[in-house]
Amino acid sequence: MNNHILMSDANNFNNDQKINPYYHQELVDHGKAIKEHQAIRELLIQAGIKVTSVPSPTDSQDGVYTANWALVRGDTAVLARLPNARKTEEAYAEKILISLGKKVVHVPNNLKFSGQGDTLACGNYLFCGSGYRSDAEAQKFVAETLGYERIQLQTIPQCDVDGNSVINTASGWPDSFFYDLDLSLAIIKAPENDQKGLIAYCPDAFTSESRTLLASLDGVDKIEVSIAEAQNHFATNLVSTGDTVIMSSQAPLLSAELKRRGMNILSPEITELAKGGGYIRCTTLTID
């Protein structure tokens, strides 16, 4: 799993346009953000992952989050369609992926698609999160194009004091603390030989229908994650090789369970990158 990933850098990262609920009022410490990003890269390499690095686009605050650029399987990449604050990343990502030898495919009909952030592969399963940054119809197209079995899910919305769904003022789209699926679900191991895959997920982050679907899914084993660790400490926003997990240092319950199952845990300290609503998984796009 995650043998080869694509990363950019944190040189142009900021939180000017607050396009998700995690954006802080306080400014990003750029020097610290760059060091955090470098620490993630070093731990990925330590875990045996090949990292290809490219410059971040100069005209996008979120170009550090390469996971949202596309979903890649083999030599094909389905390009994302992002919020306006990130729109310039689309052409930039397409150029990068073509330079890496990928055939780039576009989702049809102006459908929203948040790339790997909202589509997580586990063997032939593709866990998909729709309703905020991605449309289910786009993910159906992606699954059919790349040859996956789609598991369509939805997380709970962010609500105001009256219980109404919040519309993000910067993007104009409905918002959620789990706006991308990788904030509520993680792939720990892919199925191998006769062994099931393993996922970690936060039941409280999902609608009742999605909780039922996940609980009934026999093709993978499951670890349940608390909403406190998922929402406050980005517990599921991790990268796993199947043996080593690079994950939040502030999610002791999930970390302990993974160690109990024989996993090696590597944990950088992250504060600045989280101010944009992203974490470890967000900074990496699997390309092999």
C-alpha positions in Angstrom: 0.0 0.0 0.0 1.1 3.5 -0.8 4.3 2.4 -2.4 4.8 5.7 -4.2 3.3 9.0 -3.3 3.3 12.6 -4.7 3.9 15.5 -2.3 4.3 19.2 -3.0 5.5 21.7 -0.3 4.1 24.1 2.3 5.8 27.2 0.9 2.6 28.8 -0.4 0.2 27.4 2.3 -2.0 29.9 4.1 -5.5 30.1 5.5 -6.9 33.3 3.9 -10.0 31.8 2.4 -11.7 29.7 5.1 -13.1 26.9 3.0 -13.8 24.4 5.8 -14.7 24.5 9.5 -11.1 23.9 10.7 -9.7 27.2 9.4 -8.3 29.2 12.2 -8.5 33.0 12.7 -4.8 33.0 13.6 -2.3 33.2 10.8 -0.2 30.2 9.8 3.4 30.1 11.0 5.0 29.4 7.6 8.3 28.3 8.9 6.7 25.8 11.3 4.4 24.6 8.5 7.3 23.9 6.2 9.1 22.0 9.0 6.0 19.9 9.7 5.7 19.0 6.0 9.3 18.0 5.9 8.9 15.9 9.0 5.9 14.0 7.3 8.1 13.4 4.2 11.0 12.1 6.3 8.7 9.6 8.1 7.1 8.4 4.9 10.6 7.7 3.5 11.5 6.0 6.8 8.5 3.7 6.4 9.8 2.7 2.9 7.6 4.8 0.8 9.0 6.4 -2.4 8.2 10.1 -2.4 8.1 12.2 -5.5 8.3 15.9 -4.7 7.0 18.8 -6.8 6.7 22.6 -6.0 3.4 23.7 -4.7 1.4 26.0 -7.1 2.1 29.6 -6.2 -1.5 30.8 -6.7 -3.3 28.4 -4.3 -3.4 28.4 -0.5 -4.1 24.7 -0.4 -1.6 23.3 -2.9 0.1 21.5 -0.1 -2.8 19.1 0.0 -2.0 17.0 -3.0 -4.4 14.2 -2.0 -7.2 16.3 -3.5 -5.6 16.6 -7.0 -6.9 13.2 -8.4 -7.4 9.6 -7.8 -4.8 7.4 -9.4 -4.9 3.7 -10.3 -2.2 2.2 -12.5 -1.5 4.6 -15.4 -4.8 6.5 -15.1 -5.6 9.5 -13.0 -9.1 10.9 -12.7 -8.6 14.6 -12.1 -10.4 16.5 -9.2 -12.8 19.4 -9.6 -12.2 21.6 -6.6 -13.7 24.7 -4.9 -13.0 28.1 -6.4 -10.3 28.8 -3.9 -8.4 25.8 -5.3 -9.5 26.0 -8.9 -6.0 26.8 -10.3 -4.7 23.6 -8.8 -6.6 21.5 -11.4 -4.5 22.5 -14.5 -1.3 22.4 -12.4 -2.1 18.9 -11.2 -3.0 17.7 -14.7 0.4 18.9 -15.9 2.2 17.2 -13.1 0.4 13.9 -13.6 0.9 13.9 -17.3 4.6 14.5 -16.7 4.6 11.4 -14.5 3.2 9.3 -17.3 -0.4 9.2 -16.2 -3.4 9.3 -18.6 -5.6 12.1 -17.2 -9.4 11.7 -17.3 -11.9 14.4 -16.3 -15.2 13.8 -14.5 -18.1 14.9 -16.7 -20.8 17.6 -16.4 -19.0 19.9 -13.9 -19.5 17.4 -11.1 -17.6 18.0 -7.9 -14.8 15.6 -7.1 -12.3 15.9 -4.3 -9.8 13.3 -5.5 -8.3 10.9 -3.1 -9.5 12.9 -0.2 -13.0 11.5 -0.8 -12.2 8.2 -2.5 -10.1 5.7 -0.5 -9.1 2.4 -2.1 -8.9 -0.8 -0.2 -8.1 -3.6 -2.6 -11.0 -3.5 -5.1 -13.2 -1.5 -2.7 -13.5 2.2 -3.2 -14.9 4.0 -0.1 -16.5 7.2 -1.3 -17.8 10.2 0.6 -20.3 12.5 -1.1 -22.3 15.5 -0.2 -19.7 18.2 0.4 -16.7 18.2 -1.9 -17.8 15.3 -4.1 -20.9 14.3 -5.9 -22.0 10.6 -5.8 -22.4 10.7 -9.6 -18.8 11.7 -10.0 -17.6 8.9 -7.8 -19.7 6.4 -9.7 -17.9 7.6 -12.8 -14.5 7.3 -11.0 -15.2 3.8 -9.8 -16.3 2.6 -13.2 -13.4 4.3 -14.9 -10.8 2.8 -12.6 -12.5 -0.6 -12.0 -13.4 -0.4 -8.4 -16.4 -1.6 -6.4 -17.9 1.6 -5.0 -19.0 1.8 -1.3 -21.0 5.1 -1.2 -21.1 6.8 2.1 -22.0 10.2 3.6 -20.8 11.9 6.8 -22.8 14.2 9.0 -23.1 17.9 8.2 -21.9 20.9 10.2 -25.0 22.5 11.8 -25.7 25.9 13.3 -27.2 26.4 16.7 -30.7 25.9 15.2 -29.7 22.5 13.7 -29.6 23.8 10.2 -26.8 22.7 7.8 -24.1 25.2 7.4 -23.2 26.6 3.9 -19.6 27.6 3.7 -19.4 31.3 2.8 -16.1 30.9 0.8 -17.1 27.9 -1.3 -20.9 28.2 -1.3 -21.1 24.5 -0.7 -22.5 22.6 2.3 -19.9 22.1 5.0 -18.9 19.3 7.5 -16.1 18.6 9.9 -15.8 15.5 7.8 -16.0 17.3 4.5 -13.5 14.8 3.0 -13.8 11.1 3.7 -10.2 10.8 4.9 -11.2 12.8 8.0 -13.5 10.0 9.2 -12.1 6.8 7.6 -8.7 5.3 7.0 -7.3 2.3 5.1 -4.9 0.4 7.3 -4.4 -2.8 5.3 -5.6 -3.9 1.9 -7.0 -7.4 1.4 -4.2 -9.9 0.7 -4.4 -13.6 -0.2 -7.2 -14.9 2.1 -6.9 -12.1 4.6 -9.5 -9.3 4.8 -8.5 -5.7 4.6 -8.6 -3.4 7.6 -10.1 0.0 8.0 -10.4 2.5 10.9 -13.5 4.7 10.9 -15.5 6.9 13.2 -19.1 5.7 13.4 -20.3 9.0 14.9 -19.1 10.9 11.9 -21.5 9.1 9.5 -25.2 9.2 8.8 -27.2 6.3 10.2 -27.5 4.7 6.7 -23.7 4.8 6.2 -23.1 3.4 9.7 -25.3 0.5 8.8 -23.6 -0.1 5.5 -20.1 0.0 7.1 -21.1 -2.3 9.9 -22.6 -4.9 7.5 -19.6 -4.9 5.2 -17.9 -8.3 5.4 -15.0 -7.7 3.1 -12.9 -5.7 5.7 -12.2 -5.8 9.4 -12.9 -2.6 11.3 -11.5 -0.5 14.1 -13.8 2.1 15.5 -12.4 5.6 16.2 -13.9 8.1 18.7 -15.3 11.3 17.4 -13.0 13.2 19.7 -9.9 11.7 18.1 -11.3 11.9 14.6 -12.6 15.5 14.8 -10.2 17.1 17.2 -7.0 15.3 16.3 -7.3 14.0 12.7 -6.9 10.4 13.8 -7.9 8.8 10.5 -6.0 11.3 8.3 -3.1 8.9 8.1 -0.9 7.0 5.7 -0.4 3.2 6.1 1.9 0.8 4.3 0.1 -2.1 5.8 2.9 -2.5 8.3 3.8 1.1 9.4 1.2 3.8 10.0 2.2 7.5 9.9 -0.5 9.2 12.0 -1.5 11.8 14.5 0.5 12.0 17.7 -2.7 13.1 19.5 -4.8 9.9 18.9 -3.7 7.5 21.7 -6.7 5.2 21.5 -6.3 4.4 17.8 -2.5 4.3 18.1 -2.8 1.7 20.9 -5.2 -0.4 19.0 -2.9 -0.4 15.9 0.1 -1.3 18.0 -1.9 -4.2 19.6 -2.4 -5.5 16.1 1.3 -5.4 15.4 1.6 -2.1 13.5 4.6 0.2 13.8 3.5 3.8 14.5 5.3 7.0 13.4 3.9 10.3 14.6 5.0 13.8 13.6 3.9 16.8 15.7 1.5 18.9 13.6 -0.2 22.2 14.4 0.1 24.5 11.5 -1.0 22.3 8.6 -4.1 21.5 10.7 -5.1 25.1 10.5 -6.2 24.5 6.9 -8.2 21.4 7.8 -5.7 19.0 6.5 -3.2 16.6 8.0 -0.9 13.7 7.0 -3.1 11.9 4.4 -4.0 15.2 2.8 -0.4 16.0 2.0 0.0 12.8 0.0 -1.4 11.5 -3.3 -0.8 7.8 -4.0 0.5 7.4 -7.5 1.5 3.7 -7.4 
